[in-house]
Amino acid sequence: MLIGVNVDHIATIRQARLGIDPDPVMAATLAILGGADGITVHLREDRRHIQDRDLALLKAVVPVELNLEMAATKEMTGIAVRTKPDLVTLVPEKRKELTTEGGLDVRSQKTVVREAVRRIRNAGIPVSLFINPDIDVIELSKQVNADMVEIHTGLYANARGKKQESELKRISIAVKHAINIGLHVNAGHGLNYFNVSKVVSIPGIRGLYIGHSIVSRAVLVGMERAVREMKDLIKEASGRI
């Protein structure tokens, strides 16, 4: 199972002083040394953390999958087509949110999303949609010609007890349905060292995309070790399937 490490929060720390440290590009190389199969960055419209220069440098130096998260806007689509990351994940974006609050509303933005998918795929770049674990939205993702979906795991991550088990079941059903209609499936948001194992146990997930929990641990133990510990957890959980 692929693990993609999101280095946005390294850039968040840098932008707090508008300086040059810490460098998300350097963090990405350390994450790869720790076993990351991919690097994810979200280039937001307001450039609150990752900057255009970061994306260009990562494209030049990262030897693993580079996943660009972005809004389905003309500006961002143009950047994706020029930069040519290995994967584009279309996500919802609101200026005042601290982090992505839910899945992409494909239903109300179907025309916009379809056009963004068309332009990006025509440039030879696979497209994923970050969506809630909803069967109808999965069907719509297929209709707009996405190659894959990333199931939003935030509600599962924030729940406890029976509610968490219920959310895990929703994710499992969504993953199975997406695979059955020919979509590749990833998962992410809110996953950490304590809740990731149960998601790993769901058959068919291509990759997990994790950022905040890894960067938080990296502040204390270093990026390479933080990624390696997450990678070991995923391997251990995979072995129990």
C-alpha positions as a Markdown table, in Angstrom:
| # | Residue | x | y | z |
|---|---|---|---|---|
| 1 | Met | 0.0 | 0.0 | 0.0 |
| 2 | Leu | 1.4 | 3.4 | -1.1 |
| 3 | Ile | 2.0 | 6.1 | 1.5 |
| 4 | Gly | 2.0 | 9.6 | 0.3 |
| 5 | Val | 3.3 | 12.2 | 2.7 |
| 6 | Asn | 1.8 | 15.7 | 2.6 |
| 7 | Val | 4.4 | 18.4 | 3.4 |
| 8 | Asp | 2.1 | 21.4 | 3.5 |
| 9 | His | 2.5 | 21.9 | 7.2 |
| 10 | Ile | 6.3 | 22.2 | 6.8 |
| 11 | Ala | 5.5 | 25.2 | 4.6 |
| 12 | Thr | 3.0 | 26.5 | 7.1 |
| 13 | Ile | 5.8 | 26.8 | 9.7 |
| 14 | Arg | 8.0 | 28.5 | 7.1 |
| 15 | Gln | 5.3 | 31.0 | 6.1 |
| 16 | Ala | 4.7 | 32.0 | 9.8 |
| 17 | Arg | 7.9 | 34.1 | 9.4 |
| 18 | Leu | 7.9 | 34.4 | 5.6 |
| 19 | Gly | 11.4 | 33.1 | 5.6 |
| 20 | Ile | 13.2 | 30.1 | 4.0 |
| 21 | Asp | 13.1 | 27.6 | 6.8 |
| 22 | Pro | 11.9 | 24.9 | 7.2 |
| 23 | Asp | 12.0 | 24.0 | 3.5 |
| 24 | Pro | 9.3 | 21.6 | 2.3 |
| 25 | Val | 11.5 | 20.3 | -0.5 |
| 26 | Met | 14.1 | 19.2 | 2.0 |
| 27 | Ala | 11.4 | 17.7 | 4.2 |
| 28 | Ala | 10.2 | 15.8 | 1.1 |
| 29 | Thr | 13.7 | 14.3 | 0.6 |
| 30 | Leu | 13.8 | 13.1 | 4.2 |
| 31 | Ala | 10.3 | 11.7 | 4.0 |
| 32 | Ile | 11.4 | 9.7 | 1.0 |
| 33 | Leu | 14.4 | 8.4 | 2.9 |
| 34 | Gly | 12.0 | 7.3 | 5.6 |
| 35 | Gly | 10.1 | 5.2 | 3.0 |
| 36 | Ala | 7.5 | 7.6 | 1.5 |
| 37 | Asp | 6.1 | 6.3 | -1.8 |
| 38 | Gly | 4.9 | 9.8 | -2.7 |
| 39 | Ile | 4.8 | 13.4 | -1.8 |
| 40 | Thr | 1.7 | 15.5 | -1.7 |
| 41 | Val | 1.3 | 19.3 | -1.8 |
| 42 | His | -1.8 | 21.5 | -1.9 |
| 43 | Leu | -1.2 | 24.6 | -3.9 |
| 44 | Arg | -4.0 | 26.8 | -2.5 |
| 45 | Glu | -5.4 | 29.8 | -4.4 |
| 46 | Asp | -4.3 | 32.1 | -1.5 |
| 47 | Arg | -0.8 | 30.5 | -1.4 |
| 48 | Arg | -1.0 | 30.2 | 2.4 |
| 49 | His | 1.6 | 27.5 | 2.7 |
| 50 | Ile | 3.0 | 25.8 | -0.5 |
| 51 | Gln | 4.3 | 28.3 | -3.1 |
| 52 | Asp | 4.6 | 27.9 | -6.8 |
| 53 | Arg | 8.4 | 27.7 | -6.4 |
| 54 | Asp | 8.0 | 24.8 | -4.0 |
| 55 | Leu | 5.9 | 22.9 | -6.6 |
| 56 | Ala | 8.5 | 23.6 | -9.4 |
| 57 | Leu | 11.4 | 22.4 | -7.2 |
| 58 | Leu | 9.5 | 19.3 | -6.1 |
| 59 | Lys | 8.7 | 18.4 | -9.6 |
| 60 | Ala | 12.4 | 18.7 | -10.5 |
| 61 | Val | 13.8 | 16.6 | -7.6 |
| 62 | Val | 11.2 | 14.2 | -6.3 |
| 63 | Pro | 11.8 | 10.6 | -7.7 |
| 64 | Val | 8.5 | 9.3 | -6.3 |
| 65 | Glu | 4.9 | 10.1 | -7.1 |
| 66 | Leu | 4.2 | 13.8 | -6.8 |
| 67 | Asn | 0.5 | 14.4 | -6.0 |
| 68 | Leu | -0.8 | 18.0 | -6.5 |
| 69 | Glu | -3.9 | 18.8 | -4.6 |
| 70 | Met | -5.8 | 21.8 | -6.0 |
| 71 | Ala | -9.1 | 23.5 | -6.6 |
| 72 | Ala | -10.8 | 22.8 | -9.9 |
| 73 | Thr | -10.2 | 26.4 | -11.2 |
| 74 | Lys | -8.8 | 27.6 | -14.5 |
| 75 | Glu | -5.7 | 29.0 | -12.9 |
| 76 | Met | -4.9 | 25.8 | -11.1 |
| 77 | Thr | -5.7 | 23.6 | -14.0 |
| 78 | Gly | -3.2 | 25.7 | -16.1 |
| 79 | Ile | -0.5 | 25.2 | -13.5 |
| 80 | Ala | -1.1 | 21.5 | -13.4 |
| 81 | Val | -0.9 | 21.2 | -17.2 |
| 82 | Arg | 2.4 | 23.1 | -17.2 |
| 83 | Thr | 4.0 | 21.4 | -14.2 |
| 84 | Lys | 2.8 | 17.9 | -15.0 |
| 85 | Pro | 2.8 | 16.2 | -11.6 |
| 86 | Asp | 2.3 | 12.5 | -11.5 |
| 87 | Leu | -1.2 | 12.8 | -10.1 |
| 88 | Val | -3.7 | 15.7 | -9.6 |
| 89 | Thr | -6.2 | 15.4 | -6.8 |
| 90 | Leu | -9.1 | 17.9 | -7.1 |
| 91 | Val | -10.2 | 19.1 | -3.7 |
| 92 | Pro | -12.8 | 21.6 | -2.3 |
| 93 | Glu | -11.3 | 24.9 | -1.1 |
| 94 | Lys | -12.6 | 27.7 | 1.1 |
| 95 | Arg | -10.5 | 30.7 | 2.1 |
| 96 | Lys | -11.4 | 30.7 | 5.8 |
| 97 | Glu | -11.0 | 26.9 | 6.5 |
| 98 | Leu | -8.1 | 25.7 | 8.5 |
| 99 | Thr | -7.9 | 22.5 | 6.5 |
| 100 | Thr | -10.1 | 20.8 | 4.0 |
| 101 | Glu | -13.4 | 20.3 | 5.7 |
| 102 | Gly | -15.0 | 17.6 | 3.5 |
| 103 | Gly | -15.2 | 16.0 | 0.2 |
| 104 | Leu | -15.6 | 17.7 | -3.2 |
| 105 | Asp | -19.2 | 18.5 | -4.1 |
| 106 | Val | -19.2 | 16.9 | -7.5 |
| 107 | Arg | -22.9 | 17.1 | -7.8 |
| 108 | Ser | -23.2 | 20.9 | -7.8 |
| 109 | Gln | -19.9 | 21.4 | -9.6 |
| 110 | Lys | -20.2 | 18.6 | -12.1 |
| 111 | Thr | -19.6 | 20.8 | -15.2 |
| 112 | Val | -16.6 | 22.6 | -13.7 |
| 113 | Val | -15.1 | 19.3 | -12.4 |
| 114 | Arg | -15.6 | 17.5 | -15.7 |
| 115 | Glu | -13.8 | 20.3 | -17.6 |
| 116 | Ala | -10.9 | 20.3 | -15.2 |
| 117 | Val | -10.6 | 16.5 | -15.4 |
| 118 | Arg | -10.7 | 16.7 | -19.2 |
| 119 | Arg | -7.9 | 19.3 | -19.5 |
| 120 | Ile | -5.7 | 17.6 | -17.0 |
| 121 | Arg | -6.2 | 14.1 | -18.5 |
| 122 | Asn | -5.5 | 15.5 | -22.0 |
| 123 | Ala | -2.1 | 16.6 | -20.6 |
| 124 | Gly | -1.4 | 12.9 | -19.7 |
| 125 | Ile | -2.0 | 13.4 | -16.0 |
| 126 | Pro | -4.2 | 11.0 | -14.0 |
| 127 | Val | -6.9 | 12.7 | -11.9 |
| 128 | Ser | -8.3 | 11.8 | -8.5 |
| 129 | Leu | -11.3 | 13.4 | -6.7 |
| 130 | Phe | -11.2 | 13.9 | -3.0 |
| 131 | Ile | -14.7 | 12.8 | -2.0 |
| 132 | Asn | -16.9 | 11.8 | 1.0 |
| 133 | Pro | -17.6 | 8.0 | 1.3 |
| 134 | Asp | -20.9 | 8.4 | -0.6 |
| 135 | Ile | -22.1 | 6.0 | -3.3 |
| 136 | Asp | -23.8 | 8.7 | -5.4 |
| 137 | Val | -20.7 | 10.9 | -5.4 |
| 138 | Ile | -18.6 | 7.9 | -6.5 |
| 139 | Glu | -20.9 | 7.3 | -9.4 |
| 140 | Leu | -20.6 | 11.0 | -10.3 |
| 141 | Ser | -16.8 | 10.7 | -10.1 |
| 142 | Lys | -16.9 | 8.0 | -12.7 |
| 143 | Gln | -19.3 | 10.0 | -14.9 |
| 144 | Val | -16.8 | 13.0 | -15.0 |
| 145 | Asn | -14.1 | 10.5 | -16.1 |
| 146 | Ala | -11.9 | 10.7 | -13.0 |
| 147 | Asp | -9.2 | 7.9 | -12.9 |
| 148 | Met | -9.5 | 7.5 | -9.1 |
| 149 | Val | -11.0 | 8.8 | -5.9 |
| 150 | Glu | -9.6 | 9.6 | -2.5 |
| 151 | Ile | -12.1 | 8.8 | 0.2 |
| 152 | His | -12.3 | 11.4 | 2.9 |
| 153 | Thr | -11.6 | 9.7 | 6.3 |
| 154 | Gly | -12.1 | 12.7 | 8.5 |
| 155 | Leu | -15.3 | 11.7 | 10.1 |
| 156 | Tyr | -13.9 | 8.3 | 10.9 |
| 157 | Ala | -10.7 | 9.9 | 12.3 |
| 158 | Asn | -12.7 | 12.2 | 14.6 |
| 159 | Ala | -15.3 | 9.7 | 15.8 |
| 160 | Arg | -15.0 | 7.3 | 18.8 |
| 161 | Gly | -16.5 | 4.0 | 19.7 |
| 162 | Lys | -19.5 | 2.7 | 17.8 |
| 163 | Lys | -19.6 | 5.9 | 15.7 |
| 164 | Gln | -16.1 | 5.2 | 14.5 |
| 165 | Glu | -17.0 | 1.7 | 13.6 |
| 166 | Ser | -20.0 | 3.0 | 11.6 |
| 167 | Glu | -17.8 | 5.5 | 9.7 |
| 168 | Leu | -15.3 | 2.7 | 9.0 |
| 169 | Lys | -18.1 | 0.6 | 7.5 |
| 170 | Arg | -19.1 | 3.6 | 5.3 |
| 171 | Ile | -15.6 | 3.9 | 4.0 |
| 172 | Ser | -15.3 | 0.1 | 3.4 |
| 173 | Ile | -18.6 | 0.1 | 1.4 |
| 174 | Ala | -17.5 | 3.2 | -0.6 |
| 175 | Val | -14.1 | 1.6 | -1.4 |
| 176 | Lys | -15.7 | -1.6 | -2.6 |
| 177 | His | -18.2 | 0.2 | -4.8 |
| 178 | Ala | -15.5 | 2.4 | -6.4 |
| 179 | Ile | -13.4 | -0.6 | -7.3 |
| 180 | Asn | -16.4 | -2.4 | -8.7 |
| 181 | Ile | -17.0 | 0.4 | -11.2 |
| 182 | Gly | -13.4 | 0.6 | -12.3 |
| 183 | Leu | -11.9 | 3.4 | -10.1 |
| 184 | His | -8.7 | 3.2 | -8.2 |
| 185 | Val | -9.1 | 4.2 | -4.6 |
| 186 | Asn | -7.0 | 6.1 | -2.1 |
| 187 | Ala | -7.9 | 7.4 | 1.4 |
| 188 | Gly | -6.8 | 10.2 | 3.6 |
| 189 | His | -7.5 | 13.0 | 6.1 |
| 190 | Gly | -7.1 | 12.9 | 9.8 |
| 191 | Leu | -5.3 | 9.5 | 9.8 |
| 192 | Asn | -2.7 | 9.1 | 12.5 |
| 193 | Tyr | -0.6 | 6.5 | 14.3 |
| 194 | Phe | -3.5 | 5.4 | 16.4 |
| 195 | Asn | -6.3 | 5.1 | 13.8 |
| 196 | Val | -4.6 | 4.1 | 10.5 |
| 197 | Ser | -4.5 | 0.4 | 11.1 |
| 198 | Lys | -8.2 | -0.2 | 10.7 |
| 199 | Val | -8.3 | 1.7 | 7.4 |
| 200 | Val | -5.3 | -0.3 | 6.1 |
| 201 | Ser | -7.4 | -3.5 | 6.8 |
| 202 | Ile | -10.0 | -2.4 | 4.1 |
| 203 | Pro | -9.2 | -4.4 | 0.9 |
| 204 | Gly | -8.4 | -2.6 | -2.3 |
| 205 | Ile | -7.1 | 0.7 | -1.1 |
| 206 | Arg | -4.2 | 1.8 | -3.4 |
| 207 | Gly | -2.7 | 4.4 | -1.1 |
| 208 | Leu | -3.0 | 6.5 | 2.0 |
| 209 | Tyr | -2.3 | 10.2 | 2.0 |
| 210 | Ile | -1.2 | 11.5 | 5.4 |
| 211 | Gly | 0.3 | 14.9 | 6.4 |
| 212 | His | -0.5 | 16.5 | 9.8 |
| 213 | Ser | 0.2 | 13.6 | 12.1 |
| 214 | Ile | 3.5 | 12.8 | 10.4 |
| 215 | Val | 4.7 | 16.4 | 10.4 |
| 216 | Ser | 3.6 | 16.7 | 14.1 |
| 217 | Arg | 5.7 | 13.7 | 15.0 |
| 218 | Ala | 8.5 | 14.9 | 12.8 |
| 219 | Val | 8.8 | 18.1 | 14.9 |
| 220 | Leu | 9.7 | 15.8 | 17.9 |
| 221 | Val | 11.6 | 12.9 | 16.3 |
| 222 | Gly | 12.5 | 14.0 | 12.8 |
| 223 | Met | 10.9 | 13.5 | 9.4 |
| 224 | Glu | 12.7 | 10.4 | 8.4 |
| 225 | Arg | 11.8 | 8.5 | 11.6 |
| 226 | Ala | 8.2 | 9.8 | 11.6 |
| 227 | Val | 7.6 | 8.5 | 8.1 |
| 228 | Arg | 9.3 | 5.2 | 8.9 |
| 229 | Glu | 7.2 | 4.6 | 12.0 |
| 230 | Met | 4.0 | 5.2 | 9.9 |
| 231 | Lys | 5.3 | 3.0 | 7.2 |
| 232 | Asp | 5.9 | 0.2 | 9.7 |
| 233 | Leu | 2.4 | 0.5 | 11.1 |
| 234 | Ile | 0.9 | 0.2 | 7.7 |
| 235 | Lys | 3.1 | -2.8 | 6.9 |
| 236 | Glu | 2.1 | -4.5 | 10.1 |
| 237 | Ala | -1.6 | -3.9 | 9.6 |
| 238 | Ser | -1.3 | -5.1 | 6.0 |
| 239 | Gly | 0.2 | -8.3 | 7.2 |
| 240 | Arg | -2.8 | -9.0 | 9.4 |
| 241 | Ile | -5.3 | -8.8 | 6.5 |
